[in-house]
Amino acid sequence: MTVTLQDIRDAAEAIQGKVKNTLCVPSVTLSQITGTNLVLKFENLQFTASFKERGALNKLLTLSPQSRKAGVIAMSAGNHAQAVAYHARNLGIRAVIVMPRYTPNLKVEHTRAFGAEVILKGEDFDEAVAFTQKIAAQRGLELIHPYDDEKIIAGQGTVALEMLEAFPDLECLVVPVGGGGFIAGCAVAAKSVNPDIAVMGVEAQRYACVCRALNLAAPEWGRSTIAEGIAVKAPGAIPLEIIKANVDTVLLVDEGDMEEAVLLLLEVEKTVVEGAGAAGLAALMKHPDLFSGKKVGLILSGGNIDLLSLSSIIQRGLVRTGRLVRLRVELRDCPGSLSEVTRRIADAEANIMEVHHQRAFTELPLQSAEVEFVLQTRGLSHVRALIKELKSAGYDVHRTAGGGKIVAR
């Protein structure tokens, strides 16, 4: 094995006091929702808001004086970039970071704020790799690979080491998977401490590179994903061999699953996670039979999410759960009709957010009008009751696009 438990323990000693031993606690509410005994590891509370600090610092501490003097370069969709930039600055090492052009602005600006030179290149992580290698050769910089490196993998494995020290009776460990370095380190640590523990990876459906490598899924690449932190088309060679020997399975989740998980963590745990950081919880909700009744360790791997993206997730989540709904109501086009329907909506205790009164762009009869309401409600059952009330009063009501969980007509 290229990475051993001793390597991970050495990494833990090297980074002690420089990286947080983050909060690791049970979640009563999420345990009830998922049907598990769930323990959360809040790696989103690291200074740069992700577990990536562990591997980056461990690698930087092993550099020769010559490499430190020359400087380092890394390619990253954000979290590794910030981790390298932050700890390189603390160690007095010059850092160049290549980031894909789609990288959320929050991650780009934070990386620049740590003093790194940031170069935006490529449509995705894989396109940035070749350019990074070219710049490294031209400038004589030491490459700090985000996952295909023994020191990086050993550093990431300290997460699982801390979890099992706090909760040695964990039966299952759930880890987000991108290039494979994180789950490789965690799997070595977990299986070395407890050979019976199940280690399960979670990939975004649109970037299932490890599943593809393990012949668990056909290749399917998307142009975008909420989980840009794990949007990788090919796993590292070193972590893939470790994964084959130590990981029990890798599960897939789609974009909607991760959106719901981000919102659930925000509502229940009052914690902000990015799409990749919520992938584990998404897997628990999508594949409940695999985890039912087990004591599960879940790693919230990062919290670097753009505020505009978070805002959209919240809005879409409210629509998905029926707490924000859009209804189209046909009215007679005469005085008092609008006030009458708004009174009925108020009596049903729904709050009107927007009203669009439409006369021209409709195929209704001339003396009819169409009014679109955007409403705040208490949820799906409240929406059903409201629609029933309006229909019983003689209104033709339709729930428009944005959530097909109820029949509005």
C-alpha positions as CSV (number, residue, x, y, z in Angstrom):
1,M,0.0,0.0,0.0
2,T,1.4,3.4,-1.0
3,V,-0.2,5.1,2.0
4,T,-0.3,3.5,5.4
5,L,-1.9,4.2,8.8
6,Q,1.5,5.3,10.1
7,D,1.7,7.9,7.2
8,I,-1.7,9.3,8.3
9,R,-0.7,9.4,11.9
10,D,2.5,11.2,10.9
11,A,0.5,13.7,9.0
12,A,-1.8,14.2,12.0
13,E,1.2,15.0,14.1
14,A,2.7,17.4,11.5
15,I,-0.5,19.4,11.0
16,Q,-1.6,19.4,14.7
17,G,-2.3,22.9,15.9
18,K,-2.3,24.4,12.4
19,V,-5.5,22.7,11.1
20,K,-8.7,22.4,13.2
21,N,-9.8,19.1,14.7
22,T,-13.3,20.0,13.6
23,L,-16.5,19.4,15.4
24,C,-17.7,15.8,15.3
25,V,-21.2,15.3,16.8
26,P,-24.4,13.3,16.5
27,S,-27.4,14.8,14.7
28,V,-30.6,13.9,16.4
29,T,-32.9,15.4,13.8
30,L,-31.0,14.1,10.7
31,S,-30.8,10.7,12.3
32,Q,-34.6,10.6,12.5
33,I,-35.0,11.8,8.9
34,T,-32.5,9.3,7.5
35,G,-33.3,6.4,9.8
36,T,-29.7,6.1,11.0
37,N,-27.6,7.0,14.0
38,L,-25.8,9.8,12.2
39,V,-22.6,11.5,13.2
40,L,-21.5,14.7,11.4
41,K,-17.9,15.9,10.9
42,F,-18.0,19.6,10.2
43,E,-15.0,20.1,7.9
44,N,-16.8,23.2,6.5
45,L,-15.6,24.9,9.7
46,Q,-11.9,24.8,8.7
47,F,-10.5,28.3,8.2
48,T,-10.7,27.9,4.4
49,A,-14.0,26.0,4.8
50,S,-12.9,22.6,3.6
51,F,-10.9,19.5,4.5
52,K,-8.4,20.3,1.8
53,E,-6.2,22.2,4.3
54,R,-5.0,18.9,5.8
55,G,-3.5,17.4,2.7
56,A,-2.2,20.7,1.3
57,L,-0.4,21.6,4.6
58,N,1.0,18.1,5.0
59,K,2.5,18.3,1.5
60,L,3.9,21.8,1.9
61,L,5.6,20.9,5.1
62,T,7.6,18.1,3.3
63,L,9.0,20.4,0.5
64,S,12.7,20.8,0.2
65,P,14.3,24.3,0.8
66,Q,14.9,24.5,-2.9
67,S,11.2,23.8,-3.7
68,R,10.0,26.3,-1.1
69,K,12.2,29.0,-2.6
70,A,11.1,28.3,-6.2
71,G,7.4,28.3,-5.3
72,V,4.4,26.0,-5.9
73,I,1.6,25.7,-8.4
74,A,-1.8,23.9,-8.0
75,M,-4.8,23.3,-10.2
76,S,-8.1,23.4,-8.4
77,A,-11.8,24.2,-8.7
78,G,-11.6,26.1,-5.5
79,N,-11.0,24.3,-2.2
80,H,-7.5,22.9,-2.8
81,A,-6.7,26.3,-4.3
82,Q,-7.6,28.2,-1.1
83,A,-5.9,25.6,1.1
84,V,-2.6,25.8,-0.8
85,A,-2.7,29.6,-1.1
86,Y,-3.4,30.0,2.6
87,H,-0.8,27.6,4.0
88,A,1.8,28.6,1.4
89,R,1.4,32.2,2.5
90,N,1.8,31.2,6.2
91,L,5.0,29.3,5.3
92,G,6.4,32.1,3.1
93,I,6.0,30.2,-0.2
94,R,5.0,31.8,-3.4
95,A,1.9,30.1,-4.9
96,V,0.3,30.1,-8.4
97,I,-3.1,28.7,-8.7
98,V,-4.9,27.6,-12.0
99,M,-8.7,27.5,-11.7
100,P,-11.3,26.6,-14.3
101,R,-13.2,29.5,-15.7
102,Y,-16.5,28.4,-14.2
103,T,-15.2,28.4,-10.6
104,P,-17.5,30.3,-8.3
105,N,-16.3,33.9,-7.7
106,L,-16.3,33.3,-4.0
107,K,-13.5,30.7,-4.3
108,V,-11.5,32.8,-6.8
109,E,-11.6,35.9,-4.6
110,H,-10.7,34.1,-1.5
111,T,-7.7,32.4,-3.2
112,R,-6.5,35.8,-4.4
113,A,-7.0,37.3,-0.9
114,F,-4.5,34.7,0.4
115,G,-1.8,36.2,-1.9
116,A,-1.7,33.6,-4.6
117,E,-1.5,34.4,-8.3
118,V,-4.7,33.1,-9.9
119,I,-5.0,32.1,-13.5
120,L,-8.4,31.2,-14.9
121,K,-8.0,28.6,-17.6
122,G,-10.2,25.8,-19.1
123,E,-13.8,25.0,-19.1
124,D,-13.4,22.4,-16.3
125,F,-10.8,20.9,-14.0
126,D,-9.4,18.5,-16.6
127,E,-8.8,21.3,-19.1
128,A,-6.9,23.2,-16.4
129,V,-4.5,20.3,-15.7
130,A,-2.5,20.4,-18.9
131,F,-2.0,24.1,-18.7
132,T,-0.9,23.8,-15.1
133,Q,1.8,21.3,-16.0
134,K,3.0,23.6,-18.8
135,I,3.3,26.6,-16.4
136,A,5.0,24.5,-13.8
137,A,7.7,23.4,-16.2
138,Q,8.2,26.9,-17.6
139,R,8.6,28.6,-14.2
140,G,10.2,25.7,-12.3
141,L,7.4,25.5,-9.8
142,E,6.6,22.4,-7.5
143,L,3.2,20.9,-8.4
144,I,0.9,20.4,-5.5
145,H,-1.6,17.9,-6.9
146,P,-5.0,18.0,-5.3
147,Y,-5.4,14.2,-5.0
148,D,-2.8,12.1,-6.8
149,D,-0.1,12.4,-4.2
150,E,0.8,10.2,-1.1
151,K,1.3,13.2,1.2
152,I,-2.0,14.8,0.1
153,I,-3.8,11.5,0.7
154,A,-2.2,11.0,4.1
155,G,-3.3,14.4,5.2
156,Q,-6.9,13.9,4.1
157,G,-7.0,10.6,6.0
158,T,-6.6,12.5,9.3
159,V,-10.4,13.3,9.0
160,A,-11.3,9.6,9.4
161,L,-8.7,9.2,12.1
162,E,-10.3,12.0,14.2
163,M,-13.8,10.6,13.6
164,L,-12.9,7.1,14.8
165,E,-11.1,8.4,17.8
166,A,-14.3,10.3,18.8
167,F,-16.7,7.5,17.7
168,P,-14.9,4.1,17.5
169,D,-18.2,2.3,17.0
170,L,-19.0,3.8,13.6
171,E,-20.3,1.1,11.3
172,C,-20.2,3.1,8.0
173,L,-18.2,6.1,6.7
174,V,-19.6,8.2,3.9
175,V,-17.2,10.3,1.9
176,P,-17.6,12.6,-1.2
177,V,-15.5,11.5,-4.2
178,G,-13.8,13.7,-6.8
179,G,-10.3,12.6,-7.9
180,G,-10.3,10.1,-5.1
181,G,-7.6,11.4,-2.7
182,F,-10.0,12.2,0.1
183,I,-11.8,8.8,0.2
184,A,-8.4,7.0,-0.3
185,G,-6.9,8.6,2.8
186,C,-10.1,8.1,4.8
187,A,-10.4,4.5,3.7
188,V,-6.9,3.6,4.7
189,A,-7.4,5.2,8.1
190,A,-10.8,3.7,8.7
191,K,-10.0,0.1,7.5
192,S,-6.7,0.1,9.4
193,V,-8.4,1.1,12.7
194,N,-11.6,-1.0,12.1
195,P,-11.5,-3.6,9.3
196,D,-15.2,-4.2,9.6
197,I,-16.3,-0.6,8.9
198,A,-18.0,0.0,5.5
199,V,-16.5,2.9,3.5
200,M,-18.8,4.3,0.9
201,G,-18.0,7.0,-1.6
202,V,-20.5,9.4,-3.2
203,E,-20.1,11.0,-6.7
204,A,-22.1,13.5,-8.6
205,Q,-24.0,11.7,-11.4
206,R,-22.6,14.0,-14.0
207,Y,-19.0,13.3,-13.0
208,A,-18.9,9.6,-12.0
209,C,-15.2,9.1,-12.8
210,V,-14.5,6.6,-10.0
211,C,-17.7,4.6,-10.8
212,R,-16.6,4.5,-14.4
213,A,-13.1,3.4,-13.5
214,L,-14.6,0.6,-11.3
215,N,-17.1,-0.3,-14.0
216,L,-20.0,0.6,-11.7
217,A,-21.5,3.1,-14.1
218,A,-21.3,4.2,-17.7
219,P,-19.5,7.5,-18.4
220,E,-21.8,10.6,-18.2
221,W,-20.3,14.0,-18.3
222,G,-22.3,17.1,-17.6
223,R,-21.5,20.7,-18.6
224,S,-22.1,21.9,-15.1
225,T,-22.8,20.7,-11.6
226,I,-23.6,22.1,-8.2
227,A,-20.8,19.9,-6.9
228,E,-17.9,21.6,-8.8
229,G,-15.5,20.5,-6.0
230,I,-15.8,16.9,-7.1
231,A,-16.3,17.5,-10.8
232,V,-13.4,15.4,-12.1
233,K,-13.4,13.2,-15.2
234,A,-10.5,10.9,-14.2
235,P,-9.4,9.7,-10.7
236,G,-5.8,9.8,-9.7
237,A,-3.8,6.6,-10.3
238,I,-2.6,6.4,-6.6
239,P,-6.0,6.9,-5.0
240,L,-7.7,4.6,-7.5
241,E,-5.6,1.6,-6.4
242,I,-6.3,2.4,-2.8
243,I,-10.1,2.7,-3.5
244,K,-10.1,-0.7,-5.2
245,A,-8.6,-2.3,-2.1
246,N,-10.5,-0.4,0.6
247,V,-13.7,1.1,-0.5
248,D,-16.9,-1.0,-0.4
249,T,-18.9,0.9,-3.0
250,V,-19.4,4.3,-4.6
251,L,-22.9,5.7,-4.9
252,L,-24.3,8.3,-7.3
253,V,-26.5,11.3,-6.6
254,D,-28.0,13.8,-9.0
255,E,-28.2,17.6,-8.8
256,G,-31.6,17.7,-7.2
257,D,-30.5,15.3,-4.4
258,M,-27.6,17.6,-3.5
259,E,-29.7,20.7,-3.7
260,E,-32.1,19.2,-1.2
261,A,-29.3,18.1,1.1
262,V,-27.7,21.6,1.1
263,L,-31.1,23.1,2.1
264,L,-31.7,20.4,4.7
265,L,-28.3,21.0,6.4
266,L,-29.0,24.8,6.4
267,E,-32.4,24.3,8.0
268,V,-31.7,21.5,10.5
269,E,-28.0,22.0,11.4
270,K,-27.8,25.8,10.6
271,T,-24.6,25.1,8.7
272,V,-23.7,26.1,5.1
273,V,-22.2,23.5,2.9
274,E,-21.4,23.4,-0.8
275,G,-22.8,20.8,-3.2
276,A,-19.9,18.4,-2.8
277,G,-20.1,18.8,1.0
278,A,-23.8,17.8,0.9
279,A,-23.2,14.8,-1.4
280,G,-23.0,12.3,1.5
281,L,-26.4,13.4,3.0
282,A,-27.9,13.3,-0.5
283,A,-26.8,9.6,-0.7
284,L,-28.3,8.7,2.6
285,M,-31.6,10.1,1.5
286,K,-31.5,8.6,-2.0
287,H,-30.3,5.1,-0.8
288,P,-32.0,4.7,2.6
289,D,-32.0,0.9,2.6
290,L,-28.1,0.8,2.6
291,F,-27.9,2.8,5.8
292,S,-31.0,2.1,7.8
293,G,-30.4,1.4,11.5
294,K,-26.6,1.9,11.2
295,K,-24.3,4.3,13.0
296,V,-23.0,6.4,10.1
297,G,-20.2,8.9,10.0
298,L,-20.9,11.6,7.5
299,I,-18.3,14.2,6.4
300,L,-19.4,17.7,5.5
301,S,-16.4,18.2,3.4
302,G,-16.7,21.9,2.5
303,G,-18.7,25.1,2.8
304,N,-17.5,27.3,0.0
305,I,-20.7,28.0,-1.9
306,D,-21.4,31.2,-3.9
307,L,-24.2,33.3,-2.3
308,L,-26.1,33.6,-5.5
309,S,-26.1,29.8,-5.9
310,L,-27.2,29.4,-2.3
311,S,-30.0,31.8,-2.8
312,S,-31.2,29.9,-5.8
313,I,-31.0,26.6,-3.9
314,I,-33.1,28.1,-1.1
315,Q,-35.7,29.5,-3.6
316,R,-35.9,26.2,-5.5
317,G,-36.1,24.2,-2.3
318,L,-39.0,26.3,-1.1
319,V,-40.8,25.6,-4.5
320,R,-39.9,21.9,-4.3
321,T,-41.5,21.6,-0.8
322,G,-44.5,23.8,-1.6
323,R,-43.6,26.6,0.7
324,L,-43.4,28.9,-2.4
325,V,-46.0,28.3,-5.0
326,R,-47.2,29.8,-8.2
327,L,-51.0,29.6,-9.0
328,R,-52.8,30.7,-12.2
329,V,-56.4,31.6,-11.6
330,E,-59.1,32.4,-14.2
331,L,-61.3,35.4,-13.2
332,R,-64.2,37.3,-14.6
333,D,-62.7,40.6,-15.9
334,C,-64.9,42.9,-13.8
335,P,-64.6,45.2,-10.8
336,G,-64.2,43.3,-7.5
337,S,-63.1,40.0,-9.0
338,L,-59.4,40.4,-8.0
339,S,-60.2,41.5,-4.5
340,E,-62.6,38.6,-4.0
341,V,-59.9,36.0,-4.9
342,T,-57.2,37.7,-2.8
343,R,-59.7,37.7,0.2
344,R,-60.1,33.9,-0.2
345,I,-56.3,33.4,-0.4
346,A,-55.9,35.5,2.8
347,D,-58.7,33.5,4.5
348,A,-56.7,30.3,3.7
349,E,-53.7,31.9,5.4
350,A,-51.4,32.0,2.4
351,N,-49.3,35.1,1.9
352,I,-49.3,36.8,-1.5
353,M,-45.7,37.7,-2.7
354,E,-46.4,38.7,-6.3
355,V,-49.5,39.3,-8.5
356,H,-49.5,39.4,-12.4
357,H,-52.8,40.3,-14.0
358,Q,-52.9,39.2,-17.6
359,R,-55.5,40.2,-20.2
360,A,-53.7,40.4,-23.6
361,F,-51.4,37.3,-23.6
362,T,-54.1,34.7,-23.1
363,E,-56.6,32.6,-25.0
364,L,-59.4,33.0,-22.5
365,P,-62.7,34.5,-23.5
366,L,-62.8,38.3,-23.8
367,Q,-64.5,39.0,-20.5
368,S,-62.1,36.8,-18.6
369,A,-58.7,37.5,-17.1
370,E,-55.9,35.4,-15.9
371,V,-54.1,36.2,-12.7
372,E,-50.8,34.6,-11.6
373,F,-50.1,34.6,-7.8
374,V,-46.8,33.7,-6.2
375,L,-47.6,32.7,-2.7
376,Q,-45.9,31.7,0.6
377,T,-47.5,28.7,2.2
378,R,-46.8,26.2,5.0
379,G,-46.1,23.4,2.6
380,L,-47.6,20.9,0.2
381,S,-50.7,20.0,2.4
382,H,-51.4,23.8,2.8
383,V,-51.2,24.2,-1.0
384,R,-53.6,21.3,-1.6
385,A,-56.1,22.8,0.9
386,L,-55.8,26.2,-0.8
387,I,-56.4,24.8,-4.3
388,K,-59.4,22.8,-3.0
389,E,-60.9,25.9,-1.4
390,L,-60.5,28.0,-4.6
391,K,-61.9,25.3,-6.8
392,S,-64.9,24.8,-4.5
393,A,-65.6,28.5,-4.9
394,G,-65.8,28.1,-8.6
395,Y,-62.3,29.2,-9.7
396,D,-60.3,27.4,-12.4
397,V,-56.9,27.0,-10.7
398,H,-53.6,25.6,-12.1
399,R,-50.3,25.2,-10.3
400,T,-47.7,26.3,-12.8
401,A,-44.2,25.0,-13.4
402,G,-41.9,24.5,-10.4
403,G,-42.6,21.3,-8.5
404,G,-44.7,18.4,-9.7
405,K,-45.3,16.8,-6.3
406,I,-48.9,17.7,-6.2
407,V,-51.7,17.7,-8.7
408,A,-53.2,21.2,-8.8
409,R,-56.0,20.6,-11.3
